[in-house]
C-alpha cells in the first residue's frame, strides 16, 4: 500500500499514540495467579520500621528497673492509712469507754452524796429519838412505831449505827471524850457511848462519842 508523506511523520504519530495509551497498575494485594500476598515496597518498609520501634520500646521497658518501694508504694500507703484509721477508731473507742466509766462513776458519786446529805440532815432527829428512848418516852405508842419505821427506812439506804460497847477503841469511828482506868483491860476499850455514831457503807458520817477504859 503506498504511503502518503514521509516515514518520519508516521514514526512521530506512532510514538504519540503509544504515549496516549493509559497506564494500568495492578495494586491488588493478592496475586491472582499464585494466590500469594503481595508486599509493596512501601508497606514492607513501614512494617519493618514499626516492628523495629516496638522492639526498641520493649527493650527499653524491659531494661528499666522499677524500685521495690515504688512498686509497692500504693499498697503500703493504703495499709498505712488503714492502720491510722484503725488506731483512731481504737483511740476513740477507748476514750468513749473511759468517758462512760467516768460518767457512771460521777453519777454514782452524785447519788451517794445526795443520800449522805439526806442522812446527815436526819442525824439530829435520830439523836432526839435516842434521847426519848433513853428517857422511856418511846416504850410504846404511835411515836415508838414511827421512830422504828424511820430507823428501818434509813437502814435501807445503808445507814448503820455505831453504838457498841465493850469493843476495842477505834479512832476512825470513835471520839474519846473521857478516859478511865479499867480493871482487867489490856487495850483501850469503849465502856460507854455518850452519843451514837453513824456510817454509810465505808464512809463514817459521824464518829461516836464514847468513854474509853484504859489499862490501869
C-alpha positions as CSV (number, residue, x, y, z in Angstrom):
1,X,0.0,0.0,0.0
2,X,1.5,3.3,-0.9
3,X,2.4,5.7,1.9
4,X,1.5,9.4,1.7
5,X,4.0,11.6,3.2
6,X,7.4,10.8,4.6
7,X,8.3,7.9,7.0
8,X,9.4,10.4,9.7
9,X,5.9,11.7,10.1
10,X,4.5,8.2,10.5
11,X,7.0,7.4,13.2
12,X,6.1,10.5,15.2
13,X,2.4,9.6,15.0
14,X,3.0,6.1,16.3
15,X,5.1,7.4,19.3
16,X,2.3,9.9,20.1
17,X,-0.3,7.1,20.1
18,X,1.9,5.0,22.4
19,X,2.2,7.9,24.9
20,X,-1.5,8.5,24.9
21,X,-2.3,4.9,25.9
22,X,-3.5,4.6,29.6
23,X,-1.1,3.0,32.1
24,X,-2.7,0.3,34.2
25,X,-1.1,-0.6,37.6
26,X,-2.1,-3.8,39.4
27,X,-2.5,-2.7,43.1
28,X,-4.1,-5.9,44.2
29,X,-2.6,-7.3,47.4
30,X,-3.1,-10.9,46.4
31,X,-1.5,-12.3,43.2
32,X,-4.4,-13.7,41.1
33,X,-2.2,-16.3,39.6
34,X,-0.3,-17.7,42.6
35,X,-2.7,-16.5,45.5
36,X,0.3,-15.2,47.4
37,X,0.1,-11.9,49.3
38,X,1.9,-9.0,47.8
39,X,4.0,-6.7,49.9
40,X,4.6,-3.4,48.2
41,X,8.0,-1.9,49.0
42,X,6.5,1.0,50.9
43,X,4.3,-1.2,53.1
44,X,7.2,-3.6,53.8
45,X,9.4,-0.7,54.8
46,X,6.6,0.8,57.1
47,X,6.0,-2.6,58.7
48,X,9.7,-3.1,59.2
49,X,10.0,0.3,60.8
50,X,7.0,-0.2,63.1
51,X,8.4,-3.6,64.2
52,X,11.8,-2.1,65.0
53,X,10.1,0.7,67.0
54,X,8.1,-1.8,69.0
55,X,11.1,-4.0,69.6
56,X,13.1,-1.0,70.8
57,X,10.3,0.1,73.1
58,X,10.1,-3.4,74.6
59,X,13.8,-3.5,75.1
60,X,13.7,-0.1,76.8
61,X,10.8,-1.2,79.1
62,X,12.5,-4.5,79.9
63,X,15.7,-2.7,80.7
64,X,14.1,-0.3,83.2
65,X,14.4,-1.5,86.8
66,X,11.5,-0.4,89.0
67,X,12.5,0.2,92.6
68,X,10.7,-2.1,95.1
69,X,9.5,0.9,97.2
70,X,7.8,2.5,94.2
71,X,6.3,-0.8,93.1
72,X,4.6,-1.3,96.5
73,X,4.0,2.3,97.3
74,X,0.2,2.3,96.6
75,X,-0.2,-0.8,98.8
76,X,2.0,0.5,101.6
77,X,0.1,3.8,101.6
78,X,-3.2,2.1,101.8
79,X,-2.1,-0.1,104.6
80,X,-0.6,2.9,106.4
81,X,-3.9,4.8,106.0
82,X,-5.9,1.7,107.2
83,X,-3.6,1.3,110.2
84,X,-4.0,5.0,111.1
85,X,-7.8,4.8,110.8
86,X,-7.8,1.6,112.9
87,X,-5.7,3.3,115.6
88,X,-8.0,6.4,115.5
89,X,-11.0,4.1,115.9
90,X,-9.4,2.2,118.8
91,X,-8.4,5.5,120.5
92,X,-12.0,6.8,120.1
93,X,-13.4,3.6,121.5
94,X,-11.0,3.8,124.5
95,X,-11.9,7.4,125.0
96,X,-15.6,6.5,124.9
97,X,-15.2,3.6,127.3
98,X,-13.3,5.9,129.7
99,X,-15.9,8.6,129.3
100,X,-18.7,6.2,130.0
101,X,-16.9,4.8,133.1
102,X,-16.3,8.4,134.3
103,X,-19.9,9.4,133.8
104,X,-21.1,6.3,135.6
105,X,-18.7,6.9,138.4
106,X,-19.7,10.5,138.7
107,X,-23.3,9.6,138.7
108,X,-22.8,7.0,141.4
109,X,-20.8,9.5,143.5
110,X,-23.5,12.2,143.0
111,X,-26.2,9.7,144.1
112,X,-24.1,8.7,147.1
113,X,-23.5,12.3,148.1
114,X,-27.2,13.0,147.8
115,X,-28.1,10.1,150.1
116,X,-25.4,11.2,152.5
117,X,-26.7,14.7,152.5
118,X,-30.2,13.4,153.5
119,X,-28.8,11.1,156.1
120,X,-26.7,13.9,157.7
121,X,-29.8,16.1,157.8
122,X,-31.7,13.4,159.7
123,X,-29.0,12.7,162.3
124,X,-30.3,15.3,164.8
125,X,-33.8,13.6,164.5
126,X,-32.2,10.3,165.3
127,X,-30.4,11.8,168.3
128,X,-33.8,13.0,169.6
129,X,-35.3,9.6,169.1
130,X,-32.4,8.1,171.1
131,X,-32.9,10.6,173.9
132,X,-36.6,9.9,174.0
133,X,-36.0,6.2,174.1
134,X,-33.5,6.5,177.0
135,X,-36.0,8.5,179.0
136,X,-38.7,5.9,178.3
137,X,-40.8,8.0,176.1
138,X,-40.8,5.6,173.2
139,X,-41.5,2.3,175.0
140,X,-45.0,2.1,173.5
141,X,-47.4,4.1,171.5
142,X,-47.7,5.6,168.0
143,X,-44.5,7.6,168.3
144,X,-42.5,4.5,169.0
145,X,-43.8,2.8,165.9
146,X,-43.0,5.9,163.8
147,X,-39.4,6.0,165.2
148,X,-38.9,2.3,164.4
149,X,-40.2,2.8,160.8
150,X,-37.9,5.8,160.4
151,X,-34.8,3.8,161.5
152,X,-35.7,0.8,159.3
153,X,-36.2,3.1,156.3
154,X,-32.8,4.7,156.8
155,X,-31.2,1.3,157.1
156,X,-32.3,0.5,153.5
157,X,-30.0,3.4,152.5
158,X,-27.0,1.8,154.2
159,X,-27.2,3.7,157.5
160,X,-25.6,1.9,160.4
161,X,-25.4,2.9,164.0
162,X,-22.1,3.0,165.8
163,X,-23.1,2.4,169.5
164,X,-21.5,-0.9,170.6
165,X,-19.8,-1.1,174.0
166,X,-17.0,-3.5,175.1
167,X,-15.3,-3.2,171.7
168,X,-11.7,-2.0,171.1
169,X,-11.4,1.7,170.7
170,X,-11.0,2.7,167.1
171,X,-10.1,6.3,166.5
172,X,-11.6,6.2,163.0
173,X,-15.1,5.6,164.3
174,X,-14.8,6.7,168.0
175,X,-14.3,10.0,169.6
176,X,-12.9,9.6,173.1
177,X,-14.4,12.3,175.4
178,X,-13.3,10.6,178.7
179,X,-10.7,8.1,179.6
180,X,-11.0,6.0,182.8
181,X,-8.8,3.2,184.2
182,X,-10.4,-0.2,183.9
183,X,-9.8,-3.5,185.5
184,X,-8.7,-6.5,183.5
185,X,-8.3,-4.2,180.5
186,X,-5.3,-4.9,178.1
187,X,-6.3,-2.5,175.4
188,X,-8.3,0.7,175.2
189,X,-12.0,-0.3,175.2
190,X,-15.2,1.5,174.8
191,X,-17.0,1.4,178.1
192,X,-19.9,3.8,177.4
193,X,-21.5,5.6,174.4
194,X,-22.5,9.2,175.1
195,X,-23.8,9.8,171.6
196,X,-24.2,7.3,168.8
197,X,-22.2,7.5,165.7
198,X,-23.3,6.6,162.2
199,X,-21.8,5.4,158.9
200,X,-23.0,4.6,155.5
201,X,-21.0,1.8,153.9
202,X,-17.3,2.6,154.3
203,X,-18.0,6.3,154.9
204,X,-18.2,7.5,158.5
205,X,-20.9,10.2,158.8
206,X,-20.2,10.9,162.4
207,X,-17.9,9.3,165.0
208,X,-19.4,8.0,168.2
209,X,-18.6,10.0,171.3
210,X,-17.6,7.5,173.9
211,X,-15.9,6.9,177.3
212,X,-12.8,4.8,177.0
213,X,-11.5,2.4,179.6
214,X,-7.7,2.2,179.5
215,X,-5.4,-0.4,181.2
216,X,-4.6,0.5,184.7
